[in-house]
Amino acid sequence: MLIGAPKEIKNHEYRVGLTPESVAELIANGHNVIIEKDAGRGIGAFDEDYIEAGAKIIATAEEIFATAEMIVKVKEPQAVERAQLREGQILYTYLHLAPDPDQTKDLMASGAVCIAYETVTDSQGGLPLLKPMSQVAGRMSIQAGAVALEKAQGGRGVLLGGVPGVAPGKVVIIGGGVVGFNAAQMAVGLHADVTILDRNPTTLEKLENHFESSAKVIYSTNAVLEKLVAEADLVVGAVLIPGAAAPKLVTRQMLSTMQEGAVIVDVAIDQGGCFETSKATTHADPTYVVDGVVHYCVANMPGGVARTSTYALNNVTLPHAIKIANKGWKGALAADPHLANGLNVWNGQITCEPVARDLNLNYTPVEAAINS
């Protein structure tokens, strides 16, 4: 199979779909790989590294989209990229379609076979291709929140860890999954006053056993959320419903009760965000203020630490890329029901039920695509 990795074009996105090491693995499996010129520069992987791994360097993204049988990316294709997709071409990347009807419409019109990292599952019910970026984003959320709390950045002027004689900052983390757990690890490490909210009894027990007295673990109700948000210096939104739009848990009314200069970091922004006042921002202009509250809603947070993120992502996406290339997409999906859950769009049809439901579109079971 001819596999292509174009340079990412989303604002301040420095990650790349394939590392030189991943290229070498694909070539060892008998495939050909083409990489857009300078696609890996943002992670310190230069064209010479890709050539040494066996790839061919291509001058333009247009040529890659025109010739590659499978496109491997990181972020959802932008409008100019979607216009270049063709019928039957495989697109393997993050998509986050539920809150993005325009992208969904374009992918359906393209006729491409679109496999989304974020809905591939594993035998434990997890999301293994989303997990490493959730780990990165969770850890970054505390870094970003700590900076945003500085007075010069519009924040309250609070140091999360405090100092002897001065209370630490209060951090509230909504959701105790991968993002929330990693955010809590960082916040606890900074000696902040940390509270984690969740509704899953198993998750609550795991968090309690792990953090013991270093973080408070509380069952989330609307009343609890209202009280804690009003008192918080930093609130991290870490809620995920696989494939679906994020629920709006913190309302505009709740926001109005928060302290002047408090900060919210919405890690769920890729799925539409879990704060009613959230709107996607970029690394170039990461924050905005509503009702005196600083909002950090960067939609590609892991792109800020591109090298770490790219290698962490390739560790989990490469095995599936090899399966797809070796067996073809139908063979790979038929052999692996967990990979089959990643199919979101095929032949102009939506094959991910949460996406179809949230966008009020017809749903076609993945089996129909595999058996077509």
Salt bridges, closest charged atoms under 4 A:
GLU8 OE1 - LYS73 NZ 2.85
GLU13 OE2 - ARG15 NE 2.80
ASP38 OD1 - ARG41 NH2 3.41
ASP47 OD2 - LYS37 NZ 3.73
GLU76 OE2 - LYS10 NZ 2.63
GLU76 OE1 - LYS75 NZ 3.63
GLU81 OE2 - LYS73 NZ 3.49
ASP106 OD2 - ARG82 NE 2.90
ASP193 OD1 - LYS216 NZ 2.52
GLU231 OE2 - LYS227 NZ 3.06
ASP233 OD1 - ARG156 NH1 2.41
ASP270 OD1 - LYS75 NZ 3.39
ASP270 OD2 - HIS96 NE2 3.67
ASP291 OD2 - ARG252 NE 2.85
ASP336 OD2 - LYS323 NZ 2.81
